[in-house]
Amino acid sequence: MSYLLAGLRAGIERALRGAVEAARPELGLNPDTVIPSFTVEVPREKNFGDFATNLALLLTKPARRSPRQIADILINHLKPEELQVQEVSIAGPGFINFHLHPDWLHGVLPEIEEGGEDYGRSKLGGGRKVQVEFVSANPTGLLHMGNARGAALGDSIAALLSFVGFDVTREFYVNDTGHQIENLALSMEARCLQALGLDCPVPENGYHGEDLIDTAARFLDRYSLFMDADPRERRRALLRFALDEKLEAMRTTLESFGVRYDVWFSEQSLHDRGAVRETLERLRQRGHLYEKDGALWFRAAAFGAAKDEVLVRANGVPTYFAADIAYHKDKFDRGFEWVINIWGADHHGHVARMKGSLAALGYDPDFLEVVIMQLVRLYRDGEIVRMSKRTGQYVTLDELLEDVGRDAARYFFVTRGADSHLDFDLDLAKSRTNENPVYYIQYAHARISSVFRQRAERGSKPRIEEADVSALSEEAERALVRRLADFPEEVALAAFDLAPHRIAHYAHDVAGLFHSFYNAHRILGAGDELEPARLLLAKCTRTVLRSAMSLLGVSAPERM
């Protein structure tokens, strides 16, 4: 909520504490009875006022009275006129509702006007170092819908955390070692030999996408001499080329999606500098490893995992999990105080053992937060889209961007919480109607920009500095101002809950309130008193919409 509204809530909280102190004898509370931790929050139903508190319900046991009796006593010790409160009432079993005096709204628009792009920005994060790791797809193919949803979620979460004062690093973990990389080299070799007319099938566990045929062709065009080299040297060259090309393609696709990383972290680097070996040694010294059947095991079950896990196979090769532990140790060694991972639903079972490994190393596992992301289903003409025209396997992020564009893709991927399955309607995403939430929001922004263009074309200045906000007395105006006041709190809640869908819904709400106001009331030509006030309202609405859309990676067009 706006700082003004937050101050009003803080004032109500202080007044309630004061009322309890003043009413102790009447309530039968001992001097040493601690006031319970209570809430003062915005009720879901508008009829219940601007704020409601559960204090009376929490005092039932120590006061030995019904909550409604307690509420009545507390109200008698409040002074509403000192709190800008017009009415205090009791609802339900004993909630105390506060209806603010309408005049409090007069301070909201000047606050937004003064804050501009920084309205809603805060220092709640205190500069704490946070790392958000997301996508981290194997560099063996093209990005798919799961990667796309992870990219939209991760980037918006990072933007929200930065907006509320965290020092945020966006990171991509490059899985450039292990079996999948060996299979990539063998698959590349097979595609190159096929291109040279030889009968060489792609390994059963290899990569069969047609994109690898194109990569092999480009390799042969530049480095065909390697095909006559020693097979091991040839595969190393093929792998280096494929990895470089796939990573660059991922980087290009993600940037076209509006996602840019601060760090691309190589898994292979953990092995090269001995970080995996050092991590295993630390676990051994702390008594959390044992040998069985020639392999080295981690006592994961002792830390809440379903079973113990192998970290080094009998052949002496570390597992992916061993490198993952070393990677997370490295995160905390780099000074991150909060580590956030965006993982697909298939990684759900990995959470407990990952947190357990951190506890085994001596770190606080609660500093690692894993957002588990559910699947995406694409729909066209009411039917599920399963296959890609280009790969023959899955729809790629590049294809989605070509089909619906970045704005719709970014918005649709964050309209629901990460833990909910997402149905992505391609036809809706491309439509230019009010049923398309992206169009609906952007159209509100463009409408406001059009108002100011028209005003400029008439040769007179907006005169916003002369606005008297008390002239905004219509219900549609007041409802819009009230929702604009919520933006700082919406941002804070979305950031700390890692829930960008809150901002998606909030922006849609604001757009709807603006459209309702605009359709019912004139802005230009509304009169010498109303026009400046309504122009200020429109300008502040545009400011908030632009900020909300920016946090989601969606553009704010001035013309549509």
N, C-alpha and C positions, 0 to 999 in steps of 0.2 A: 504494500500500500504506500501511498505518498508519505513523505516524511511528516507532512501536516497531519494526515490521518493516523500515522503511527504515534505521533505525539498525543493525539486525543485518546488513543487506546491506552497509552502509558499513563495518562492522567486518570483514566477510569480505574486502572489497576491500583494506582496509589490511593485513590479515594476509597476503593473497596477495602484495602488493608486498613486504612484509617477508620472506616466504619466498623470493622471487626474490633479494633482496639477500643473504640468508644463504646461499643455495645457489649463488651465482655461481661459485665455484671448482669445485664439483661439476658444474655445468652447462656449464662451460667458457666462461662469458660474460666478456667484457672489462669492466673497470670503467666504460668509457664507453658500453657497450651500453645503449640506451634500452629500457626496458620498454614493449612495445607496448600500444596502447590495447585493453583487453579488456572483456568484459561479464560481469556477474554478474546473471543474470536467472532468473525463475521458469520452469522447464521446462514444456512442454505436458503431459507425462505425469507423473502424480502419483508413479509408482514411482521417478522420477528425483530425488526429493527436493524440498526447498523452494527451493533455488537451484542453479544450474549455471554453470560458467565455461568459456570457450574459451581460457583463457590458455595452457595447455600446447600447444594446436595452433598458436598464434601464435608460440611460442618455438622451433618445430621448426627453422627455418632458422638463426637465430643460434646455437642450442645444438647443431645437427647431431646430433640424437637423435630417436627416435620420440616422438610426443606422449605415448604411454602411459608411456614411461620418464621423461619430464619430469614428468608428473603424479605418478608415484610418488615422485620426489625432492621435489617441492613438498609433497606430503602429509606427508612425514617431517619437514618444517620447520614444520608447522602445529601449533597447540595447540587442538584442538577444544573442550576444556573451558572455555577462555577466551572462546569465541565463542558459547556456548550451542548448540553443535553436538553432536548425539549421534553422528553417523556421517558419515565422509567416504569416498567411493568413486569409482572410475574407471569410466566407461561409454563404450561405443562406441569411436571412434578415439582418444579421449583427453580427453573432457570430465570435469571434476571435479565431482561432485555432493555437495551438502551437505544433510544431514537434520538440521533443528533439533531441539533438545531439546523435547519436548512442553510443558514448562512455560512456554515463551515465550508461549503463547496466553493465559496468565493475565493478561497486561497489556492485552490488546486491549479487553475490555469496559469496564474502568475508563476507558480512554482515550476510548472512544465516549461513555460516560456523562458524562464531564467536558466533552467537546467539544459534545455536543448537536447542534443544527442546524449548528454550524460544523465538525463532524467532516468532514475531507476538504478543507475550505477551506484555501487557501494563498496565499502572496504570490509565487508563481513568476513571475507576469506583471510584477512590479515596478512596477505602476501605469502601464505603457505605454499610450498612447492607441491604441485599436483601433476601427476603424469596420467594421461589418457591414452591407452594403447588400444587401437581398433583396426579392424579389417585383417591385417597380418595374414593375408592369403598366401598359400603356397605359390611361388613364382613359376608355376608350371602350366598355366593356362590363362583364360580370360576371366575377368571379374563377373560374378553372377549376382542374382537378386539378394542372396543372403549377405554378400559383401557390400552390396549397395545400401541395404538397410543399416548395416553396421557402420558404414561411412557416414550416413546422414545422422544417425544417433550420436556417434562418437564426436563428430565435428560440432554438432549443436550443443552437446554436453560441455565440450571444451570452451565454446564461446560463452555459454552461460556462466561457467565457473570463473572465467576471466572477467566477465562483466561485474561479478560480485566480489572481486578483489583477490582471487587466487593467482598465483604465478603458474601458468599452465604450459605443459609441454605435450604436444601431439606426437605420438610415436608409432611407427610401423615396424613390427618384428619380422624380419626376412628369414623364412625357413629355408636356408640355402645349404643344408647338409642333411644326410640321412637317406633312407631308402627312396623317398620320393624324388630326390635329386639324382640318385643313381639311375632310377627309372627314366628320368627326363633325358639323361645322356644316352641311354640305350634307345629310347624312342627317337631321339634326334638322329642317331646313327642309322636306324632303320629307315627313316624318311629320306635321308640323304642317299642311302644305297638304292632305295626304290627309285629315286629320281634319276639315278645313274643306270637304271634298267635291270637291277638285280632283284631277285626274289628274296626279300628279307622282311618278314612280318614284324609288326610292332609287338613287343612283349605283351603278354596277357595283362599284366599289371602296369603296363605303360600308359602313355597319354595318346589317345586316338583322335583328338580334335583336329579339324582341318587347319586350324591356325598354325599348328606345328609343321604342316607341309609348306606353308609360306615361309616360316622361319628357316627351314632346311634349304629352301631354294635361295634365300638371301645369303645363307652361309656359303653355299656352293658357288654363288656368283662372286664372292670375295676371297674365299679361302679354300678352294677346291683342292689345293696341294695337300692339305691335311688328310685327305681321304686315303693317301698313299702312305701316311705315317704309321708308326706303331699304334696298334689299337688303343692302348692306354692313353698315349699322348693325343690321339685323335679324339677320344671321348672327352678328355679334359678341355680341348679346344672347342668342341661342340657344346659342352656344358657352359663354359664361360660365355660363349656367344648367345646361347639361348637365355641364360640368366640375365645378362645385360639387356637383351631385347625385351624380355617379358617384364622385367622391373621397370624399364623405361615406358613400356606400354601401360603398365599399371599407374605409374606416376602421371602420365599424360591423361589417362581416363579420369583419375581421381581429381586432377586439377580442373578438368572440364566440368566436373561435378561440384566444383567449389571447395575441394578439400586439399589442403597443403600441410605437409608434415614438417615438424621441426627436426625430427631424427628418424633416419632409416637404420635400424639396428640389425647387424648381421649375426645370425646364430653361429655361423662358422667362426666368427671372431672370438666367441667364448672358448672354443676349442683351441684356436691358434694361440691365445695368450694364457692358456692354462686355467681359465676361470672355472671350467667344469671340474677339473682335477682338484683345485683348491676347495671348491664347494663340497665335493665328496669327502675330502680329508677333514673338513670341519664337522661334517655330520658323523664321521667315524669317531673323531675325538670326543664328540658329545654322546657317544654310545647309541646312536640311532641306526647303525648299519650292521648287517650280519651276512655271512656267506652261506649259500645253500645251492646244491647241485651245480657248483662251479660259478654261480652268478652272485652278484652283490645286491643285497636287498635293503630297502628302506622300511623301517617299522612304521609304516603309514597308519596301520590300524590303531596304534597307540595314540594317535592324534585325531581320531574321529573318522578316518577313511574306512571304506568297506573292507579293504584287505591291504596287505603289504604289497609293495611294488618293487619290481626289478629296476635298478639304476645302471648296472653294468652287466651285459649279457655274458654267458659262459665263454664266448669268443673274444671277450675283452673290449667290445664296442659299447660305449655308453648309449643309453636309450634317449629318446626325445625328452622324456620326463626329467632326466638328469640335467640336460641342457636348460630345460624350462626352470628348474630350481635355481640354477646358476644365474639365469637371466633375471629372475625376480630378486635374487640376492643383490645383483648388480643395480637394480632399480633403487633399492633402499640405500645401497652404498653411495649412490649418486646424490643422496640427500632428499629424495622425494618423501614427503610426509603422508601422502595419500596417493595410492596407486589404484587406478580404475581400469579394469579390463572389460571390453565388450566382446562377449563370446556367443557363438551359436548354441542352439539348444542341444546339439550333439556333444557339447563339452560340459554338460551339467554335472556329470559324475567326476569331472576333473577338479571341481571347486574344493571339495573337502580335502583331497590329498595335496592340493597346492597350498591351501592355508595351513595344513598340517606340517608341510615341509618348512614353511616360514617359522612356525612355532618351534620346530626342531632346531632351526638355526639360531633361535634366540630373538626373533623379531616378533612384534605384535601382529598376529594374523588379521586383526580387525582393521589394520591400515590398508589391507587389500580388499577392494570391493569389486565384485564381479557382477556385471549386468548380463543376465542370460536373455538372449534375443530369440524369439520364436520365428517360425517360418513365414515366408511370403508366398502368396498365391496370386498369380496374374490372371485377370479376366479380360476377355474381349468378346463382345456380342453375347454376354452371359455365359460364355464357356471358358473353362480353365485353359490357359495357354501353357503348354508343357514343353514345346520344342522350339529351338532357335532355328531361324532360316539359315543363319550363317554357320553355326557349329554343328547343327543336327542333334545337339544334346540339351543345352540349356540356354535360356535367354540371357544375353550379356548386358552389362551395364551400358556399354556403348550403344547397343540396339535400343535400350530403353530411352536413353537420352535423345537418340535420333527420332524416336516415336513421339514422346510426350514433352521433351525439353527438361532442362535442369530444374526450373522452379517447381513444376508439378511433382517431379520425382522427389525433390528434397522435402517438400511439404507432406506429400502423401506418406512417406516413410516414417514420419514422426507424428502422425495423427493419432496413433495408439501407443500405449505403453509397451516397452520392449517385451514384457512378459505375455503379451497378447498376440495371437496369430493375426496377420495382416492380409486382408484381401484388397489387392490393388486393381482398381477398375480403370483399364487403359482408355476406354471410351469417355468416361467421366473426366479423367485427367486432361484430355485434349479438348473438351467442350468449352465453349465460350458462353456459358450461361451461369446464372446465380447458383445452380446446383453444384457447380465446381467450386469448392471452397477456396482454392488458390485464386481463381478468377474473381470471386466475390470480394476477397480481401484486397487484391491488387486494384480492382475497379474502384473501391472506396478511396484508395490513395490517389488514383488517377483523377477521380472526380474532384477531390480537393485541389489538386494541382490545376485542374481546368478552371476552377473558381478564381484562383489567383491570376491565371493568365487573362481571363476575361476582365478582371479588375484592372490589370495593368494596361490592357488594350483600351480601356476607357479613359486612360490618362490621369487617373487619380490614385493616390497612394492608399494602401489598406487602412491607414490610421489605427493600426492595432494598438499603438501606444496610448490611444485615447479610450480604449475599451473600458466600459463599466460592466464588470462581470455580474453585478447584481441584476442586470437587465435580463439575464438568462433565467426565466421563471417557468418556461414550458417544461412539462414532464419529460419530453424527449430530450431536451437539452440537459436537464439535471441528471437523467439516467446515464447519458453519455459521459458527463463530467465525473460522475461517481465511479464509472468503470475505469476511466483513465487514471483515477486516483489509486486503483488497485495494482497498477503495473509494477512498481518496485517490489511489492510483496510477492506478486506472481513470479517475477524473475528469481527472487531469493528462494522461494519454495521449489521452483523448477530446477534450480541449480543444486541445492542441497539434497533434493530427492532424486537427482539425475533423471529428470522427467521432462524433456523438451515438449512432450505432447501438451503440457499445460499451456505453453506459449502458443502452440498451434490453435488450441481452443480459445484462448484469450483473444488472439488477433481476430478470429472469426466473430467472437462476441462484439468486439469494438466495431468491426466493419458493419455488422448488422445494426448496431445502435446508431451508427452514423447514417447508414442508408435510410433508416426509419426517420431520423431527424431531417435529413436532406429532402426526402420525399414529401414531408409535411410542412416544411417551413422554408421560406426564402432566406438566402444569405445576402446576396447583392440586392440592393434596393429595399432592404428591410426597414430602412429609416436611420436617421442620424445616430440614434441611441443603440439600436439593435445590431446594425450592420457591423460596427467594429467588434462588438462582443461575440457575434457569431463567426466573424472572421478569425478571431483569436481561438475560439472553440475548434474551428476547422483546422487551423494551423497546429494546434496542440494534438489533435487527433492524428494528423499526418505525421507528426514527430514520433508519437508512440507506435503507430503502425509500422513506420520505417524501421524503428529500433527492433520491434518484435520480429519482423520479417528478416532483418539482418542476422539476428540470433539463430534463425532457422536456415540461413543460407539461401533465402529467397529474395529476388530483386524487388524493388519498389518502383515500378514504371510511372512516369508522369503523364503518359498518353497511352490509350488502349483503343 
